[in-house]
Amino acid sequence: MTAVLLLTGASAARAEDHDLPATPATVAWGHYDAAAKPVLTVRSGDTVTVHTLLTNSPTGLERAGVAPADIESSLRAVFAGVAADQRGPGGHILTGPIAVEGAEAGDTLEVRILKIDLAIPYAYNAFGPTTGFLPDDFPYRRVKIVPLDRKRMVGHVAPGVDVALHPFFGSMGVAPPTSFGRYDSTPPNIGGGNMDDRAQVAGTTLFFPVHAPGALLEVGDGHAAQGNGEVDITALETSLVGKLQLILHKKGSGADVEASYPRAETPAAYIAMGFDEDLSNAARKAVRGMIDWLVAAKGMTRDDAYMLVSVAGDVEVTELVDRNKGVHVALPKAVFANSGR
């Protein structure tokens, strides 16, 4: 580990850089769980370089056309080394959980995404007969391996068709309340998780409400690129390496940094999120979340906040295919440029 200096206001605190590989001992396969033991414990302000694995098996990748030599040894080790009773109920291979010293229920964990790199030069996209948004239209299974051009940052999806790469972690979240038990990694929830929000690239900051001691952050489901909706149930699924800074805000720190539901901030926008089996309810949660935040953090009246979301906010479908639908509201920061707030 390398010591770095984290400046907060006029004070300086010593922070550490950690490196967390993906191994059979450091992954949570398909779940978030408040009872899980952390694989790494850090202090507020520390940075963690997190290595993550795509959600596919070595056998599946070989069958789809990946040369055996091109499959990560870490992926083979995880498939060979994680016992069956430690897998599920979801399918995501998540790195973690990472505990933050002093985190308690009611606090907020701020996760700054400092950097995300591609770990391998390929991704896959797939659909099946019982998954995706249009299973009746595509009642069969198909997997495609997509070469990733790391120099040009494009994926070669089809002949003459290149997609710009914007890597992000499809799943990033904290443990839900203890009452949830071992929670399926598939549907996003009040702790975040499989949010599949393509805005969560390097430079974005996420805010998670803490429900369990340590917060227990898990990261994975790497995407090289994805469209809003993720309609066939996969993005350009790949392995990623990300550098994250974790900052703990104790309850009462202030509305601008506290979160009662996952939310995000990009260099250009504030983002409120909503997750629900019903798409309309997910949208209501996201819109109400943005209104509540504007009232608490920006001092607006509820009426003015509602109007502002209507005239300047973008309500977008994040994902449609993970049981709980995802909706987010993005509000440009530029609307406050001359407000003094």
C-alpha positions in Angstrom: 0.0 0.0 0.0 1.1 3.5 -0.7 0.3 6.4 1.6 -1.3 9.5 0.0 -2.5 12.7 1.4 -6.3 13.5 1.5 -7.1 17.1 2.0 -10.5 18.0 3.5 -11.0 21.7 4.1 -8.1 23.0 6.1 -7.2 19.7 7.6 -5.2 16.9 6.1 -5.6 13.2 6.9 -3.4 10.3 5.8 -5.1 7.9 3.5 -4.0 4.6 1.9 -4.1 3.1 -1.5 -5.3 -0.5 -1.6 -5.3 -3.1 -4.3 -8.1 -5.7 -4.3 -7.8 -8.5 -6.9 -10.6 -10.8 -7.8 -9.9 -14.2 -6.3 -12.1 -17.0 -4.8 -11.5 -15.4 -1.4 -12.4 -11.8 -2.5 -15.6 -12.2 -4.5 -19.3 -12.4 -3.6 -21.0 -14.5 -6.2 -24.5 -13.2 -7.0 -25.5 -11.5 -3.8 -25.3 -8.6 -1.3 -25.5 -9.6 2.3 -25.4 -7.5 5.6 -24.0 -10.6 7.3 -21.1 -11.1 5.0 -17.5 -10.8 6.3 -15.5 -8.0 4.6 -12.6 -9.1 2.4 -11.0 -5.6 2.9 -11.5 -2.9 5.5 -10.5 0.7 4.7 -10.7 4.1 6.3 -12.7 7.0 5.0 -10.7 8.7 2.3 -8.8 5.6 1.3 -8.6 4.6 -2.4 -9.1 1.1 -3.6 -8.1 -0.3 -7.0 -10.8 -3.0 -7.6 -10.3 -5.8 -10.1 -13.5 -7.2 -11.4 -14.6 -10.2 -13.6 -17.1 -10.5 -16.4 -20.2 -12.6 -15.7 -19.6 -15.6 -17.9 -17.8 -18.9 -17.5 -14.5 -20.0 -19.1 -16.5 -22.8 -20.8 -19.1 -20.4 -22.1 -16.5 -18.0 -23.5 -14.6 -20.8 -25.2 -17.8 -22.0 -26.7 -18.5 -18.5 -28.1 -15.1 -18.4 -29.7 -12.6 -16.9 -27.2 -9.2 -18.7 -27.4 -8.4 -20.6 -24.1 -5.2 -18.5 -23.7 -7.2 -15.3 -23.8 -9.4 -16.2 -20.8 -8.2 -14.6 -17.6 -6.6 -17.0 -15.1 -8.4 -15.2 -12.3 -11.8 -16.1 -13.9 -10.7 -19.8 -14.1 -9.6 -19.6 -10.5 -12.9 -18.2 -9.3 -15.0 -20.7 -11.2 -12.9 -23.5 -9.8 -12.5 -22.2 -6.3 -15.9 -20.8 -5.2 -18.1 -23.5 -3.7 -21.6 -24.1 -5.1 -23.2 -23.1 -1.8 -21.5 -19.8 -1.9 -22.9 -18.9 -5.3 -26.2 -17.1 -6.0 -29.0 -16.4 -6.0 -27.8 -14.1 -8.8 -25.1 -14.6 -11.3 -22.9 -11.5 -11.0 -19.3 -12.1 -9.8 -18.8 -9.1 -7.5 -15.5 -8.0 -5.9 -15.9 -7.4 -2.1 -17.4 -6.7 0.2 -15.3 -3.7 1.3 -15.9 -2.4 4.7 -15.4 1.3 5.8 -14.3 1.8 9.4 -17.0 3.5 11.4 -19.8 3.1 8.9 -23.2 2.6 10.6 -26.8 2.4 9.6 -28.0 5.9 8.8 -24.6 7.1 7.5 -23.9 7.8 3.8 -21.0 6.3 1.8 -19.7 8.5 -1.0 -17.9 6.6 -3.8 -15.8 8.7 -6.2 -15.0 6.8 -9.4 -11.5 8.1 -10.2 -10.6 5.8 -13.0 -11.9 2.7 -15.0 -9.7 0.7 -17.3 -10.5 -2.2 -19.6 -8.9 -5.4 -18.3 -9.2 -7.5 -21.4 -9.5 -6.8 -25.2 -13.0 -8.3 -25.7 -16.5 -8.3 -24.4 -19.6 -10.3 -25.0 -23.3 -9.6 -25.6 -25.9 -12.3 -25.2 -29.7 -12.9 -25.0 -31.8 -15.9 -24.3 -35.3 -17.3 -24.7 -36.5 -16.3 -21.2 -34.6 -13.1 -20.7 -34.4 -9.6 -22.1 -37.2 -7.2 -23.0 -38.4 -9.1 -26.1 -38.2 -12.8 -25.2 -41.1 -13.7 -27.5 -39.4 -12.1 -30.5 -36.1 -13.8 -29.8 -37.0 -17.3 -28.4 -33.5 -18.7 -28.7 -30.0 -18.1 -27.3 -27.1 -16.2 -28.9 -23.7 -15.0 -27.7 -21.4 -12.7 -29.6 -17.8 -11.9 -28.7 -17.1 -8.3 -29.4 -13.4 -7.2 -29.9 -12.5 -4.0 -28.0 -10.1 -1.5 -29.6 -8.5 0.0 -26.5 -6.5 2.6 -28.6 -9.6 3.9 -30.4 -12.0 3.0 -27.6 -14.6 1.4 -29.7 -16.2 -2.0 -29.8 -16.6 -3.8 -33.2 -20.2 -4.9 -32.8 -20.9 -5.8 -36.4 -19.2 -5.4 -39.8 -18.9 -1.6 -40.3 -20.5 -0.9 -36.9 -18.4 0.5 -34.1 -19.7 1.5 -30.7 -17.9 4.1 -28.6 -16.7 2.6 -25.3 -17.6 4.3 -22.0 -16.6 1.7 -19.3 -18.6 1.6 -16.1 -19.6 -0.9 -13.4 -23.1 -2.2 -13.9 -23.3 -3.3 -10.3 -22.1 -1.2 -7.5 -23.8 -1.1 -4.1 -23.7 -1.6 -0.4 -25.3 -4.3 1.7 -29.1 -4.0 2.2 -30.7 -4.2 5.7 -30.2 -7.5 7.6 -33.8 -8.4 7.0 -33.1 -8.8 3.2 -30.8 -11.8 3.9 -28.6 -12.9 1.1 -30.1 -10.5 -1.5 -30.1 -11.5 -5.2 -27.6 -9.4 -7.2 -30.0 -9.1 -10.1 -32.6 -6.5 -9.2 -31.3 -3.1 -8.0 -32.6 -2.0 -4.7 -32.3 0.6 -1.9 -28.6 -0.3 -1.5 -27.9 0.2 -5.2 -26.5 -2.9 -6.8 -27.3 -3.8 -10.3 -28.2 -0.3 -11.4 -26.9 -0.5 -14.9 -26.6 3.2 -15.2 -24.2 4.2 -18.0 -23.6 7.6 -16.4 -21.5 5.9 -13.7 -18.2 6.3 -15.6 -14.9 7.8 -14.3 -15.6 11.2 -12.9 -19.0 10.3 -11.4 -19.6 10.2 -7.7 -22.2 7.9 -6.1 -23.9 8.3 -2.7 -25.3 5.2 -0.9 -27.3 5.0 2.3 -25.6 2.7 4.8 -27.7 -0.1 6.1 -25.1 -2.4 7.7 -22.0 -2.0 9.8 -19.1 -1.2 7.5 -21.4 -0.4 4.6 -20.0 -3.5 2.7 -19.5 -2.2 -0.8 -19.3 -4.6 -3.7 -18.4 -3.8 -7.3 -18.6 -5.8 -10.6 -20.7 -6.5 -13.7 -18.2 -4.5 -15.9 -19.7 -2.9 -19.0 -17.6 -1.4 -21.8 -20.7 0.2 -23.3 -24.4 0.1 -22.8 -27.5 1.8 -24.1 -30.2 3.0 -21.7 -32.6 0.1 -21.1 -30.1 -2.7 -21.7 -32.9 -4.3 -23.6 -31.5 -7.7 -24.5 -30.3 -8.1 -20.8 -26.6 -7.6 -21.4 -24.3 -4.8 -22.3 -20.8 -5.1 -23.7 -19.9 -7.4 -20.7 -16.3 -7.3 -19.8 -13.7 -7.3 -17.0 -12.7 -3.9 -15.6 -10.3 -2.4 -13.2 -11.4 0.7 -11.3 -9.9 3.1 -8.8 -12.4 4.3 -6.2 -12.2 6.7 -3.3 -14.5 5.9 -0.4 -15.6 8.7 1.9 -17.9 8.2 4.9 -20.4 10.9 5.9 -21.8 10.4 9.3 -25.5 11.0 9.9 -26.2 14.7 10.2 -23.3 15.7 7.9 -25.7 17.8 5.7 -28.2 17.2 2.9 -25.7 17.9 0.1 -23.8 14.7 1.0 -26.4 12.5 2.8 -28.5 9.9 0.9 -31.6 8.0 1.9 -31.6 6.3 -1.5 -28.8 5.8 -4.1 -28.0 8.9 -6.1 -25.2 10.2 -8.2 -23.4 13.3 -9.3 -21.5 13.7 -12.6 -19.4 16.7 -13.5 -22.4 18.1 -15.3 -25.5 16.8 -13.6 -27.2 15.7 -10.4 -28.9 12.2 -10.7 -31.7 10.8 -8.6 -32.7 7.1 -9.0 -35.7 4.9 -8.6 -36.1 1.1 -8.7 -39.3 -0.9 -8.7 -41.0 -3.8 -10.5 -43.4 -1.3 -12.0 -41.7 1.2 -14.4 -44.1 4.0 -13.4 -43.4 3.5 -9.7 -39.6 3.5 -10.5 -40.1 6.8 -12.3 -42.1 8.2 -9.4 -39.4 7.3 -6.9 -36.7 9.0 -9.1 -38.8 12.2 -9.6 -39.7 12.4 -5.9 -36.1 11.7 -5.0 -34.9 14.6 -7.1 -37.6 16.9 -5.6 -36.7 15.9 -2.0 -33.0 16.5 -2.7 -33.6 19.9 -4.3 -35.6 21.0 -1.2 -33.1 19.7 1.3 -29.8 20.5 -0.5 -30.7 23.6 -2.6 -33.3 25.2 -0.3 -36.1 25.2 -3.0 -39.8 25.0 -2.3 -41.4 21.7 -3.3 -43.5 23.6 -5.9 -40.4 25.2 -7.5 -38.5 21.9 -7.3 -41.3 20.0 -9.1 -41.4 22.7 -11.8 -37.6 22.7 -12.2 -37.6 18.9 -12.8 -40.3 19.3 -15.4 -38.6 22.1 -17.4 -34.9 21.0 -17.0 -34.7 17.4 -15.8 -34.4 14.4 -18.1 -36.3 11.3 -16.9 -34.6 8.3 -18.5 -35.1 4.5 -18.4 -31.9 3.1 -17.0 -32.8 -0.6 -17.4 -35.8 -2.7 -18.2 -34.7 -6.2 -17.7 -33.7 -7.0 -14.1 -37.1 -7.5 -12.5 -36.8 -4.2 -10.7 -36.9 -1.5 -13.5 -34.5 1.4 -13.2 -35.3 5.1 -13.9 -33.1 8.1 -13.2 -33.6 11.8 -13.4 -30.6 13.9 -14.5 -30.7 17.6 -13.7 -28.0 19.8 -15.3 -25.9 21.6 -12.7 -25.8 24.6 -15.1 -29.3 25.7 -13.9 -27.7 26.8 -10.7 -24.8 28.6 -12.4 -26.1 32.1 -11.4 -28.1 31.2 -8.3 -25.3 31.6 -5.7 -26.4 28.3 -4.2 
